[in-house]
Amino acid sequence: MPEFDDFDRRTLFETALVVALVVGVLVAVLVITTPLGATTIAVIAAIAYVGGVTLTMLLAAG
C-alpha cells in the first residue's frame, strides 16, 4: 500500500481550501439574494461543505 506523501497532502489541502472558498461564496450569495433564515442558510452551507469534503476524499482515494 503506498504511503501518503507530501504531494498528496498538499493536493488535498489545496482542494480543501477551494471547497471552503466555494462554501463561503455560496453562503454569501444566499445571505445577499434570498429571504431565507439564518438556520436554513447554515444547513445548506453545512450540506455543501460535507458534500464537498466527501467528494474530495473520494477523489483522493480513487
N, C-alpha and C positions, 0 to 999 in steps of 0.2 A: 504494500500500500504506500503510495507516495506521500511524502511529508508536506505539510502546509508551509510553503516557503514564503519569503518576504514579498515576492511578486504577487502571490495570491492574496496576501494580507493587504497590500497596497491597492490592488484592484477592488477588493471587497470594501475597503474603506472609502475609496472614491465613489463606488456605486452607492454606498450608504449615504454619502453626502448629497448625491444627486437626488436620492429618494427623499431625504429630509427637505431639500430645497423645493421639490415638487409639492410636497405636502404643505409646506409653508405658503407657497403661491396659491394652492387650492384653498386653504383656509382664508387667505387674504381676499381672494375673489369672492368666496361665499359671504364673508362679512360685508364686503362693499356692495355686492349686487343683489343679495337676497334678503327677504324679511325673516329668515329662519332664526330660531332662537339659538342662544349660545350652546345649549346642550346638544341640539341637533347637529350643529356645525362641528362640535367636538367629536361626536360619534362618527360622522362622515370622515373627519380627518384621521381618527384612530383606525378606522377600517382601511382607508387608503394607505396609511403607514404600514399596518400589519401586512396588507396585501403586497406592498412594495418590498418589504423586507423578506417575506416568504418567497416571492419571485426571485429576488436576489440570491437567496440561499439555494433555491432550486437550480438556478443558472450556474452558480458557483460549484455545486455538487456534480452537475452533469457535464 
